[in-house]
Amino acid sequence: MDNNNMRIIQSKDGSTYMCHMNGQSFQSGNKEYVEEWRDDQMKHEAEYKSLLNNATQAYYNTDNNYTGD
């Protein structure tokens, strides 16, 4: 994951914080809310990658006559 996409940015006037990840954005006047949203997104990203890796490995390990690209 690109660290630039998960950083929290403060608005120029200092009243709003925003974070952008995976094509979604979240903004709030409370930095803790934005940090919580970012942490949840990171947790879900890790779970998704784990599931995808397991599914991909299972696909290639099955007898499905896969011969490669």
Stockholm file with secondary structure:
# STOCKHOLM 1.0

chainA/1-69         MDNNNMRIIQSKDGSTYMCHMNGQSFQSGNKEYVEEWRDDQMKHEAEYKSLLNNATQAYYNTDNNYTGD
#=GR chainA/1-69 SS CCGGGSCEEECTTSSCEEEEETTEEEEESCHHHHHHHHHHHHHHHHHHHHHHHHHHHHHHHSSSCCCCC
#=GC SS_cons        CCGGGSCEEECTTSSCEEEEETTEEEEESCHHHHHHHHHHHHHHHHHHHHHHHHHHHHHHHSSSCCCCC
//
